[in-house]
Amino acid sequence: MTHRISAAVLAAALAGGLTAASPAHAIIGGSAVGTGDALARSSVLIVTGDANGCTGTIIGRRSVLTAAHCVAGARLAVVAFIRSGRIVALSPVVSASGHPGVPGPRGGTAPIDVAVLTMRDLPPAGYGPARIGGRDPAPGTSVTIAGFGRQQLDSMRSAGQLRRVTLPVLQRSPSGYTALGNAQMIARGFGPSACQGDSGGPAVAGGSVVGVVSLVSGPPETRGCGSLTVAMPVVAIASWIRGAVATGESRAPANPRVATLPPPRAPERQGLPPWARIDGGTAP
């Protein structure tokens, strides 16, 4: 079973925070990321209007890198900044730009599952952008992935704890997708992988973001997790990403404030705040 992995996250958590749970099955076979780690300083949770959740990486003053399928068709989106499993600030997404794709080998367009989001607000203290670039990881080298996915597959409330796992590169497809996984453990039926809610999270090698988590596979009883994790490489499209960051931030509201938690209001407990709307740009 293979599928995209944007997990449902309770919109009610926007008012009350997300509490970590155990045992951990978000990043399968991984470990929690400490608050002082570089991944914790650049990783965010993205929640859309249908309460679906993905992971993203801060890559600019007000820009977040994620998977395009995380925001495809979304009219509302909000970025949640999380420490120790609790939301400390929120910012609405004001525009989203999905990669247009590249010419396919048979004429058509091959999709590139990457998007750049622009936030209304600046990140709170302690957060900052990750670096994109370096080299595409070769088969046999290691890549670290991270995400805020569910820690219990049957509980939406268990999302919100950033976790990571380091996986070897098994192969790269002609279209550029990078397959990650522990081949020996997969052969025995189950291995470390991303899972629901980790879509859009960073794939890091050599201290730089080299990919975006896009797909995962696994046995049906695990909701399709525990086998291969597929990342969309970003090194080759770094110039497009820089252009999307520049365009989005140039069109964002001037004089931004630092993101905070808005005052709780009862209607928001059942959905996203009314200001969390993608007003500019085009959702991929």
Backbone as CSV, one residue per row, in Angstrom:
resi,resn,N_x,N_y,N_z,CA_x,CA_y,CA_z,C_x,C_y,C_z
1,MET,0.851,-1.195,0.000,0.000,0.000,0.000,0.880,1.237,0.000
2,THR,0.655,2.166,-0.922,1.428,3.397,-1.001,0.474,4.564,-1.092
3,HIS,0.755,5.636,-0.345,-0.132,6.792,-0.385,0.570,8.006,0.156
4,ARG,-0.021,9.164,-0.108,0.472,10.383,0.496,0.055,10.398,1.951
5,ILE,0.777,11.151,2.782,0.642,10.913,4.208,0.234,12.152,5.004
6,SER,-0.669,12.984,4.488,-1.153,14.104,5.272,-2.183,13.586,6.266
7,ALA,-1.843,13.611,7.560,-2.712,13.037,8.585,-3.710,14.056,9.078
8,ALA,-4.869,13.603,9.563,-5.846,14.494,10.175,-5.364,14.881,11.560
9,VAL,-5.431,16.161,11.861,-5.049,16.683,13.180,-6.223,17.477,13.709
10,LEU,-6.637,17.252,14.928,-7.815,17.918,15.465,-7.669,19.426,15.397
11,ALA,-8.624,20.089,14.745,-8.591,21.541,14.690,-8.760,22.137,16.081
12,ALA,-9.362,21.386,16.973,-9.515,21.877,18.343,-8.176,22.121,19.005
13,ALA,-7.138,21.452,18.529,-5.813,21.643,19.120,-5.306,23.057,18.899
14,LEU,-5.838,23.761,17.909,-5.409,25.129,17.672,-5.723,26.025,18.866
15,ALA,-6.726,25.644,19.635,-7.059,26.450,20.803,-6.380,25.952,22.059
16,GLY,-6.133,24.642,22.148,-5.645,24.099,23.402,-4.275,23.492,23.381
17,GLY,-3.595,23.422,22.223,-2.262,22.846,22.167,-2.330,21.354,21.913
18,LEU,-1.183,20.778,21.579,-1.085,19.363,21.285,-0.199,18.719,22.335
19,THR,-0.640,17.630,22.922,0.116,16.963,23.968,0.705,15.670,23.447
20,ALA,1.966,15.447,23.718,2.640,14.249,23.239,2.076,13.007,23.909
21,ALA,2.134,11.879,23.198,1.635,10.615,23.735,2.648,9.530,23.437
22,SER,2.428,8.345,23.979,3.337,7.244,23.770,2.524,5.956,23.735
23,PRO,2.922,4.902,23.077,4.179,4.760,22.366,4.239,5.560,21.075
24,ALA,5.433,5.747,20.542,5.614,6.626,19.388,5.565,5.847,18.088
25,HIS,4.641,6.235,17.219,4.557,5.609,15.906,4.429,6.651,14.811
26,ALA,4.828,7.886,15.065,4.720,8.907,14.029,5.837,8.679,13.013
27,ILE,7.043,9.155,13.336,8.197,8.704,12.579,8.478,7.317,13.126
28,ILE,8.112,6.288,12.386,8.218,4.909,12.870,9.680,4.560,13.127
29,GLY,9.970,4.095,14.334,11.326,3.697,14.671,12.260,4.848,14.943
30,GLY,11.711,6.058,15.122,12.545,7.234,15.336,12.614,7.662,16.780
31,SER,13.059,8.902,16.989,13.208,9.449,18.330,12.764,10.897,18.347
32,ALA,12.418,11.388,19.545,11.978,12.770,19.694,13.136,13.725,19.434
33,VAL,12.803,14.899,18.906,13.794,15.934,18.621,13.783,16.940,19.767
34,GLY,14.934,17.216,20.352,15.034,18.168,21.448,14.756,19.590,20.999
35,THR,14.298,20.437,21.912,13.911,21.801,21.550,15.071,22.647,21.042
36,GLY,16.297,22.318,21.424,17.437,23.094,20.968,18.040,22.616,19.673
37,ASP,17.511,21.547,19.119,18.040,20.969,17.886,17.692,21.858,16.685
38,ALA,18.564,21.842,15.675,18.319,22.640,14.471,17.007,22.258,13.801
39,LEU,16.646,20.978,13.823,15.368,20.564,13.239,14.195,21.191,13.972
40,ALA,14.276,21.285,15.299,13.192,21.883,16.074,13.070,23.378,15.803
41,ARG,14.174,24.031,15.482,14.142,25.474,15.243,13.572,25.828,13.876
42,SER,13.515,24.851,12.959,13.040,25.167,11.610,11.785,24.404,11.209
43,SER,11.343,23.435,12.010,10.191,22.603,11.624,8.897,23.148,12.202
44,VAL,7.823,23.094,11.410,6.518,23.592,11.822,5.439,22.604,11.400
45,LEU,4.272,22.722,12.025,3.096,21.932,11.661,2.177,22.794,10.815
46,ILE,1.661,22.230,9.735,0.740,22.948,8.844,-0.623,22.287,8.936
47,VAL,-1.667,23.077,9.240,-3.028,22.559,9.322,-3.883,23.301,8.309
48,THR,-4.649,22.545,7.506,-5.496,23.165,6.492,-6.953,23.164,6.932
49,GLY,-7.802,23.752,6.099,-9.188,23.982,6.485,-9.986,22.737,6.777
50,ASP,-9.562,21.569,6.244,-10.258,20.326,6.546,-9.606,19.596,7.703
51,ALA,-8.775,20.313,8.470,-8.100,19.777,9.661,-7.070,18.715,9.323
52,ASN,-6.582,18.716,8.074,-5.482,17.828,7.723,-4.163,18.465,8.127
53,GLY,-3.224,17.649,8.552,-1.952,18.166,9.038,-0.775,17.632,8.269
54,CYS,0.230,18.467,8.073,1.487,18.095,7.441,2.616,18.788,8.197
55,THR,3.827,18.476,7.814,5.010,19.102,8.384,5.612,20.043,7.348
56,GLY,6.273,21.085,7.803,6.945,22.011,6.905,8.247,22.487,7.512
57,THR,9.062,23.161,6.703,10.360,23.665,7.137,10.464,25.145,6.811
58,ILE,10.814,25.954,7.802,11.038,27.382,7.572,12.286,27.533,6.708
59,ILE,12.164,28.282,5.605,13.300,28.454,4.702,13.541,29.925,4.368
60,GLY,12.787,30.835,4.965,12.950,32.255,4.700,12.365,33.063,5.839
61,ARG,12.359,34.346,5.679,11.856,35.229,6.734,10.440,34.863,7.138
62,ARG,9.585,34.594,6.139,8.204,34.187,6.398,7.785,33.049,5.481
63,SER,8.729,32.222,5.060,8.455,31.185,4.063,8.642,29.795,4.641
64,VAL,7.788,28.871,4.182,7.807,27.481,4.650,7.792,26.557,3.440
65,LEU,8.669,25.572,3.459,8.729,24.551,2.409,7.940,23.335,2.865
66,THR,7.118,22.776,1.978,6.342,21.585,2.312,6.035,20.821,1.031
67,ALA,5.222,19.773,1.136,4.795,19.015,-0.047,3.584,19.711,-0.673
68,ALA,3.552,19.745,-1.996,2.451,20.417,-2.683,1.113,19.774,-2.369
69,HIS,1.084,18.434,-2.220,-0.207,17.783,-1.978,-0.798,18.163,-0.619
70,CYS,0.029,18.709,0.272,-0.473,19.105,1.597,-1.451,20.270,1.517
71,VAL,-1.292,21.137,0.513,-2.139,22.322,0.417,-2.927,22.368,-0.885
72,ALA,-2.862,21.310,-1.678,-3.593,21.284,-2.945,-5.091,21.447,-2.691
73,GLY,-5.682,22.464,-3.284,-7.110,22.709,-3.136,-7.516,23.363,-1.830
74,ALA,-6.577,23.647,-0.951,-6.928,24.238,0.349,-7.268,25.714,0.211
75,ARG,-8.323,26.137,0.900,-8.683,27.552,0.961,-8.194,28.189,2.251
76,LEU,-7.939,27.380,3.242,-7.471,27.854,4.535,-6.236,27.075,4.942
77,ALA,-5.287,27.761,5.578,-4.107,27.076,6.113,-3.492,27.926,7.212
78,VAL,-2.941,27.257,8.200,-2.286,27.946,9.305,-1.017,27.182,9.655
79,VAL,0.015,27.922,10.025,1.281,27.336,10.469,1.320,27.378,11.988
80,ALA,1.586,26.228,12.603,1.670,26.134,14.061,3.122,25.915,14.469
81,PHE,3.591,26.751,15.379,4.926,26.617,15.944,4.785,25.843,17.255
82,ILE,5.553,24.753,17.377,5.344,23.817,18.478,6.651,23.595,19.241
83,ARG,6.549,23.616,20.558,7.666,23.241,21.427,7.173,22.239,22.447
84,SER,7.933,21.175,22.608,7.605,20.140,23.595,6.175,19.649,23.441
85,GLY,5.709,19.530,22.208,4.386,18.998,21.949,3.251,19.976,22.159
86,ARG,3.540,21.262,22.378,2.479,22.245,22.586,2.646,23.418,21.630
87,ILE,1.526,23.913,21.108,1.551,25.062,20.217,1.898,26.316,21.012
88,VAL,2.893,27.066,20.533,3.286,28.306,21.196,2.921,29.530,20.367
89,ALA,2.636,29.353,19.079,2.252,30.483,18.227,1.615,29.948,16.955
90,LEU,0.810,30.794,16.303,0.139,30.453,15.052,0.278,31.609,14.080
91,SER,0.388,31.283,12.804,0.376,32.312,11.769,-0.424,31.817,10.576
92,PRO,-1.306,32.647,10.024,-2.031,32.230,8.820,-1.119,32.215,7.611
93,VAL,-1.434,31.342,6.667,-0.755,31.304,5.378,-1.483,32.256,4.445
94,VAL,-0.748,33.196,3.843,-1.388,34.175,2.967,-1.224,33.836,1.493
95,SER,-0.286,32.943,1.155,-0.181,32.497,-0.234,0.549,31.161,-0.282
96,ALA,0.284,30.405,-1.337,0.926,29.111,-1.532,1.283,28.968,-3.004
97,SER,2.506,28.538,-3.272,2.969,28.363,-4.648,3.493,26.949,-4.825
98,GLY,2.824,26.164,-5.676,3.258,24.805,-5.955,4.147,24.761,-7.183
99,HIS,5.126,23.871,-7.162,6.018,23.752,-8.316,5.212,23.351,-9.550
100,PRO,5.465,23.989,-10.695,4.672,23.687,-11.898,4.968,22.345,-12.540
101,GLY,6.006,21.650,-12.086,6.361,20.378,-12.694,7.404,20.547,-13.793
102,VAL,7.837,19.436,-14.311,8.869,19.460,-15.369,8.378,18.629,-16.543
103,PRO,8.905,18.869,-17.734,8.490,18.079,-18.893,8.777,16.596,-18.685
104,GLY,7.784,15.763,-18.937,7.935,14.330,-18.773,8.577,13.684,-19.986
105,PRO,9.038,12.436,-19.851,9.716,11.758,-20.965,8.790,11.466,-22.144
106,ARG,7.484,11.466,-21.902,6.531,11.136,-22.978,5.657,12.322,-23.375
107,GLY,6.176,13.493,-23.150,5.396,14.659,-23.503,4.617,15.276,-22.379
108,GLY,3.918,15.262,-21.674,3.181,15.669,-20.483,4.060,16.379,-19.461
109,THR,3.563,16.544,-18.315,4.300,17.205,-17.238,4.430,16.261,-16.056
110,ALA,5.656,16.081,-15.594,5.894,15.258,-14.417,5.758,16.126,-13.175
111,PRO,4.894,15.755,-12.247,4.667,16.610,-11.074,5.881,16.634,-10.147
112,ILE,6.084,17.753,-9.504,7.103,17.926,-8.469,6.350,18.273,-7.182
113,ASP,6.358,17.370,-6.229,5.528,17.503,-5.026,6.190,18.426,-3.992
114,VAL,6.308,19.699,-4.376,6.962,20.701,-3.525,6.170,21.998,-3.607
115,ALA,5.992,22.658,-2.471,5.312,23.956,-2.440,6.007,24.867,-1.449
116,VAL,5.890,26.165,-1.702,6.395,27.190,-0.793,5.204,28.002,-0.289
117,LEU,5.058,28.079,1.029,3.992,28.843,1.664,4.560,30.137,2.229
118,THR,3.753,31.183,2.200,4.151,32.455,2.798,3.247,32.752,3.988
119,MET,3.842,33.002,5.148,3.094,33.302,6.367,2.838,34.805,6.489
120,ARG,1.792,35.144,7.188,1.521,36.556,7.469,2.519,37.120,8.472
121,ASP,2.942,36.282,9.441,3.731,36.752,10.574,5.149,36.202,10.538
122,LEU,5.999,36.817,11.350,7.356,36.320,11.534,7.355,35.174,12.542
123,PRO,8.292,34.241,12.437,8.378,33.169,13.436,8.693,33.746,14.815
124,PRO,8.252,33.098,15.872,8.597,33.552,17.227,10.069,33.321,17.520
125,ALA,10.535,33.866,18.622,11.933,33.717,19.015,12.292,32.243,19.133
126,GLY,13.492,31.912,18.713,13.955,30.528,18.777,13.777,29.756,17.493
127,TYR,13.072,30.353,16.505,12.874,29.702,15.211,13.664,30.444,14.133
128,GLY,14.108,29.702,13.132,14.844,30.313,12.037,14.905,29.388,10.844
129,PRO,15.352,29.906,9.703,15.321,29.113,8.469,16.404,28.051,8.392
130,ALA,16.057,26.948,7.740,17.027,25.909,7.400,17.654,26.242,6.060
131,ARG,18.779,25.618,5.782,19.496,25.835,4.530,19.105,24.758,3.528
132,ILE,18.863,25.180,2.286,18.572,24.243,1.199,19.784,24.178,0.288
133,GLY,20.142,22.989,-0.128,21.268,22.878,-1.050,22.102,21.658,-0.795
134,GLY,23.407,21.805,-0.972,24.287,20.657,-0.821,24.205,19.769,-2.048
135,ARG,24.380,18.473,-1.828,24.350,17.507,-2.927,23.201,16.521,-2.743
136,ASP,22.675,16.056,-3.863,21.682,14.984,-3.783,22.345,13.750,-3.181
137,PRO,21.738,13.151,-2.179,22.351,11.983,-1.542,22.390,10.784,-2.484
138,ALA,23.520,10.106,-2.514,23.686,8.938,-3.382,23.199,7.684,-2.665
139,PRO,22.826,6.644,-3.406,22.443,5.373,-2.777,23.510,4.900,-1.795
140,GLY,23.058,4.457,-0.625,23.957,4.005,0.415,24.295,5.056,1.448
141,THR,24.103,6.345,1.120,24.325,7.396,2.102,23.090,7.553,2.982
142,SER,23.215,8.318,4.045,22.125,8.446,5.020,21.439,9.798,4.927
143,VAL,20.131,9.786,5.154,19.304,10.995,5.162,18.437,10.967,6.419
144,THR,18.307,12.099,7.077,17.448,12.202,8.257,16.135,12.867,7.872
145,ILE,15.019,12.250,8.221,13.704,12.852,7.986,13.069,13.182,9.340
146,ALA,12.183,14.166,9.331,11.529,14.584,10.574,10.083,14.964,10.277
147,GLY,9.227,14.853,11.305,7.826,15.209,11.113,7.044,15.222,12.407
148,PHE,5.862,15.845,12.330,4.954,15.982,13.471,3.805,14.975,13.421
149,GLY,3.950,13.880,12.687,2.850,12.945,12.507,2.342,12.324,13.794
150,ARG,1.226,11.619,13.655,0.609,10.964,14.813,1.592,10.017,15.498
151,GLN,1.542,9.985,16.814,2.325,9.011,17.561,1.518,7.749,17.822
152,GLN,0.209,7.845,17.711,-0.675,6.684,17.785,-1.568,6.735,16.559
153,LEU,-1.531,5.700,15.736,-2.213,5.757,14.451,-3.713,5.943,14.579
154,ASP,-4.293,5.522,15.714,-5.741,5.633,15.869,-6.145,6.882,16.647
155,SER,-5.210,7.814,16.893,-5.518,8.993,17.694,-5.001,10.259,17.029
156,MET,-5.924,11.128,16.580,-5.534,12.408,16.016,-4.896,13.306,17.072
157,ARG,-5.276,13.114,18.332,-4.741,13.958,19.393,-3.264,13.691,19.673
158,SER,-2.744,12.602,19.169,-1.363,12.249,19.475,-0.356,12.925,18.556
159,ALA,-0.808,13.721,17.584,0.116,14.441,16.709,0.717,15.624,17.456
160,GLY,1.841,16.113,16.949,2.391,17.347,17.476,3.744,17.228,18.136
161,GLN,4.301,16.035,18.249,5.646,15.881,18.794,6.615,15.652,17.634
162,LEU,7.592,16.536,17.469,8.535,16.388,16.366,9.459,15.200,16.624
163,ARG,9.551,14.327,15.622,10.394,13.140,15.716,11.227,13.019,14.449
164,ARG,12.299,12.238,14.543,13.173,12.047,13.389,13.696,10.627,13.342
165,VAL,14.152,10.236,12.168,14.823,8.956,11.991,15.799,9.105,10.822
166,THR,16.928,8.421,10.915,17.915,8.448,9.843,17.831,7.155,9.050
167,LEU,17.703,7.285,7.731,17.504,6.141,6.848,18.501,6.171,5.701
168,PRO,18.926,4.998,5.238,19.796,4.967,4.056,19.000,5.199,2.776
169,VAL,19.667,5.766,1.784,19.080,5.924,0.455,19.183,4.582,-0.261
170,LEU,18.036,4.035,-0.655,18.025,2.746,-1.357,18.220,2.921,-2.859
171,GLN,17.528,3.911,-3.423,17.670,4.157,-4.855,17.063,5.502,-5.195
172,ARG,17.408,5.980,-6.391,16.808,7.190,-6.944,16.182,6.834,-8.279
173,SER,14.942,7.205,-8.464,14.244,6.878,-9.700,14.678,7.836,-10.808
174,PRO,14.411,7.481,-12.078,14.748,8.386,-13.183,14.084,9.748,-13.049
175,SER,12.903,9.788,-12.400,12.210,11.066,-12.223,12.770,11.855,-11.056
176,GLY,13.700,11.262,-10.296,14.354,12.010,-9.240,13.912,11.679,-7.842
177,TYR,12.814,10.938,-7.680,12.366,10.600,-6.339,13.402,9.719,-5.640
178,THR,13.577,9.948,-4.352,14.568,9.225,-3.571,13.876,8.284,-2.603
179,ALA,14.138,6.985,-2.720,13.538,5.976,-1.846,14.454,5.740,-0.648
180,LEU,13.887,5.848,0.555,14.634,5.685,1.793,14.070,4.507,2.567
181,GLY,14.930,3.750,3.244,14.417,2.661,4.063,15.510,1.691,4.466
182,ASN,15.213,0.925,5.501,16.112,-0.121,5.966,15.731,-1.415,5.253
183,ALA,16.500,-1.794,4.239,16.124,-2.910,3.383,15.992,-4.219,4.155
184,GLN,16.879,-4.459,5.098,16.825,-5.711,5.851,15.563,-5.799,6.699
185,MET,15.198,-4.692,7.360,14.001,-4.696,8.190,12.746,-4.758,7.335
186,ILE,12.757,-4.061,6.197,11.606,-4.105,5.292,11.382,-5.529,4.792
187,ALA,12.481,-6.249,4.515,12.367,-7.627,4.045,11.728,-8.520,5.094
188,ARG,11.873,-8.147,6.368,11.252,-8.922,7.438,9.816,-8.474,7.707
189,GLY,9.367,-7.434,6.991,7.969,-7.045,7.074,7.676,-5.682,7.637
190,PHE,8.648,-5.032,8.314,8.345,-3.738,8.930,9.644,-3.026,9.261
191,GLY,9.730,-1.723,8.961,10.954,-0.976,9.231,10.681,0.478,9.526
192,PRO,11.714,1.226,9.893,11.544,2.655,10.178,11.047,3.394,8.943
193,SER,10.175,4.380,9.158,9.664,5.149,8.027,8.960,6.392,8.539
194,ALA,8.567,7.250,7.592,7.637,8.321,7.905,6.253,7.704,8.058
195,CYS,5.300,8.498,8.543,3.937,8.006,8.665,2.975,9.176,8.533
196,GLN,1.713,8.978,8.876,0.684,9.984,8.646,1.008,11.275,9.392
197,GLY,0.997,12.385,8.658,1.297,13.685,9.231,2.714,14.151,8.994
198,ASP,3.572,13.279,8.448,4.960,13.648,8.198,5.186,14.166,6.779
199,SER,4.169,14.119,5.918,4.295,14.679,4.579,4.797,16.118,4.656
200,GLY,5.669,16.469,3.743,6.182,17.835,3.698,7.373,18.069,4.595
201,GLY,7.673,17.111,5.472,8.791,17.276,6.383,10.126,17.254,5.673
202,PRO,11.169,17.737,6.344,12.475,17.829,5.692,13.192,16.492,5.603
203,ALA,13.937,16.323,4.528,14.929,15.256,4.396,16.279,15.955,4.390
204,VAL,17.111,15.673,5.389,18.326,16.453,5.626,19.559,15.579,5.463
205,ALA,20.565,16.119,4.772,21.863,15.454,4.629,22.944,16.524,4.617
206,GLY,24.011,16.291,5.354,25.107,17.257,5.381,24.713,18.605,5.936
207,GLY,23.698,18.634,6.808,23.278,19.890,7.411,22.345,20.723,6.557
208,SER,21.982,20.251,5.377,21.092,20.995,4.481,19.859,20.169,4.138
209,VAL,18.767,20.863,3.823,17.553,20.195,3.362,17.761,19.801,1.904
210,VAL,17.681,18.498,1.642,17.890,17.997,0.286,16.617,17.404,-0.304
211,GLY,15.546,17.331,0.492,14.314,16.758,-0.018,13.136,17.057,0.870
212,VAL,11.954,16.732,0.374,10.687,16.894,1.084,9.992,15.539,1.108
213,VAL,9.573,15.085,2.273,8.876,13.805,2.387,7.578,13.867,1.582
214,SER,7.378,12.896,0.707,6.244,12.937,-0.214,5.338,11.715,-0.115
215,LEU,5.926,10.507,-0.106,5.147,9.272,-0.133,5.678,8.300,0.898
216,VAL,4.835,7.340,1.270,5.250,6.278,2.185,4.503,5.014,1.813
217,SER,5.068,3.860,2.156,4.381,2.598,1.906,4.534,1.694,3.107
218,GLY,3.660,0.692,3.189,3.710,-0.244,4.295,2.486,-1.128,4.305
219,PRO,2.437,-2.089,5.223,1.289,-2.993,5.315,0.000,-2.228,5.610
220,PRO,-1.142,-2.680,5.078,-2.414,-1.986,5.313,-2.751,-1.809,6.785
221,GLU,-2.369,-2.779,7.625,-2.739,-2.676,9.041,-2.002,-1.551,9.746
222,THR,-0.962,-0.989,9.118,-0.234,0.135,9.702,-0.645,1.450,9.048
223,ARG,-1.766,1.452,8.351,-2.200,2.603,7.566,-1.172,2.956,6.491
224,GLY,-0.440,1.941,6.021,0.500,2.158,4.933,1.829,2.722,5.350
225,CYS,2.260,2.534,6.607,3.560,3.009,7.079,4.439,1.808,7.411
226,GLY,5.745,2.046,7.577,6.634,0.991,8.016,7.392,0.289,6.914
227,SER,7.481,0.925,5.740,8.268,0.332,4.660,9.094,1.437,4.019
228,LEU,8.874,1.736,2.751,9.645,2.766,2.070,9.123,4.167,2.398
229,THR,10.022,5.113,2.532,9.694,6.533,2.570,10.283,7.154,1.310
230,VAL,9.491,7.935,0.609,9.943,8.553,-0.638,10.019,10.056,-0.460
231,ALA,11.175,10.626,-0.785,11.374,12.070,-0.676,11.520,12.683,-2.061
232,MET,10.965,13.878,-2.229,11.123,14.641,-3.469,12.370,15.501,-3.343
233,PRO,13.418,15.254,-4.138,14.643,16.055,-4.032,14.395,17.531,-4.349
234,VAL,15.122,18.415,-3.653,14.930,19.849,-3.867,16.197,20.558,-4.333
235,VAL,17.333,19.863,-4.348,18.582,20.530,-4.736,18.488,21.058,-6.161
236,ALA,17.934,20.261,-7.067,17.868,20.657,-8.478,16.874,21.782,-8.726
237,ILE,15.923,21.986,-7.806,14.929,23.050,-7.996,15.142,24.180,-6.988
238,ALA,16.354,24.279,-6.447,16.637,25.309,-5.444,16.394,26.716,-5.987
239,SER,16.703,26.936,-7.272,16.489,28.277,-7.840,15.009,28.612,-7.896
240,TRP,14.162,27.610,-8.239,12.714,27.863,-8.233,12.239,28.172,-6.815
241,ILE,12.738,27.433,-5.838,12.348,27.659,-4.446,12.726,29.072,-4.012
242,ARG,13.945,29.501,-4.343,14.366,30.860,-3.976,13.467,31.905,-4.635
243,GLY,13.097,31.662,-5.897,12.200,32.597,-6.572,10.829,32.639,-5.936
244,ALA,10.297,31.462,-5.547,8.988,31.415,-4.896,9.027,32.117,-3.543
245,VAL,10.122,31.956,-2.810,10.280,32.651,-1.530,10.275,34.163,-1.752
246,ALA,11.057,34.638,-2.719,11.149,36.078,-2.981,9.802,36.647,-3.420
247,THR,9.113,35.932,-4.300,7.814,36.421,-4.782,6.786,36.448,-3.660
248,GLY,6.697,35.363,-2.899,5.719,35.305,-1.813,5.948,36.360,-0.767
249,GLU,7.199,36.537,-0.367,7.466,37.502,0.695,7.316,38.939,0.203
250,SER,7.547,39.191,-1.094,7.358,40.541,-1.620,5.890,40.929,-1.668
251,ARG,5.010,39.928,-1.758,3.571,40.196,-1.833,2.873,40.072,-0.483
252,ALA,3.598,39.638,0.525,2.999,39.465,1.858,2.751,40.830,2.498
253,PRO,1.844,40.890,3.475,1.568,42.160,4.149,2.838,42.778,4.725
254,ALA,2.940,44.089,4.590,4.111,44.799,5.108,4.054,44.893,6.626
255,ASN,5.193,45.213,7.233,5.302,45.414,8.680,4.745,44.227,9.470
256,PRO,5.288,43.033,9.224,4.757,41.865,9.938,5.077,41.899,11.417
257,ARG,4.208,41.277,12.194,4.455,41.106,13.618,4.934,39.685,13.873
258,VAL,5.483,39.463,15.048,5.901,38.127,15.444,4.655,37.310,15.767
259,ALA,4.623,36.070,15.291,3.461,35.200,15.500,3.237,34.937,16.985
260,THR,1.972,34.976,17.385,1.572,34.657,18.755,0.338,33.772,18.696
261,LEU,-0.157,33.376,19.844,-1.428,32.659,19.913,-2.560,33.667,19.980
262,PRO,-3.546,33.581,19.086,-4.690,34.496,19.169,-5.544,34.165,20.382
263,PRO,-6.318,35.134,20.865,-7.219,34.845,21.987,-8.169,33.723,21.622
264,PRO,-8.384,32.750,22.515,-9.297,31.637,22.199,-10.732,32.110,22.084
265,ARG,-11.410,31.615,21.065,-12.835,31.899,20.880,-13.533,30.594,20.561
266,ALA,-14.680,30.384,21.129,-15.361,29.092,21.032,-15.513,28.585,19.604
267,PRO,-15.930,29.427,18.613,-16.115,28.890,17.261,-14.831,28.322,16.664
268,GLU,-13.680,28.856,17.079,-12.429,28.391,16.506,-12.054,26.999,16.984
269,ARG,-12.686,26.538,18.048,-12.370,25.207,18.542,-12.869,24.123,17.586
270,GLN,-13.768,24.471,16.705,-14.311,23.499,15.768,-13.739,23.653,14.360
271,GLY,-12.779,24.561,14.182,-12.214,24.757,12.857,-11.104,25.776,12.903
272,LEU,-10.604,26.158,11.743,-9.514,27.113,11.699,-10.017,28.521,11.966
273,PRO,-9.157,29.379,12.536,-9.534,30.781,12.722,-9.882,31.422,11.387
274,PRO,-10.771,32.423,11.369,-11.199,33.028,10.106,-10.077,33.723,9.359
275,TRP,-8.978,34.102,10.048,-7.901,34.790,9.350,-6.958,33.821,8.636
276,ALA,-7.150,32.524,8.836,-6.235,31.537,8.236,-6.681,31.201,6.816
277,ARG,-6.660,32.167,5.941,-7.154,31.994,4.573,-6.035,32.287,3.586
278,ILE,-5.919,31.460,2.560,-4.960,31.718,1.506,-5.589,32.713,0.554
279,ASP,-5.274,33.995,0.729,-5.894,35.042,-0.065,-5.138,35.323,-1.364
280,GLY,-3.826,35.254,-1.308,-3.018,35.573,-2.484,-2.428,34.323,-3.086
281,GLY,-1.939,34.444,-4.294,-1.282,33.312,-4.948,-2.277,32.253,-5.359
282,THR,-1.750,31.146,-5.806,-2.574,30.043,-6.277,-2.149,28.761,-5.597
283,ALA,-3.078,28.104,-4.948,-2.761,26.830,-4.314,-2.440,25.804,-5.373
284,PRO,-1.419,24.989,-5.153,-1.023,24.015,-6.171,-2.061,22.940,-6.364
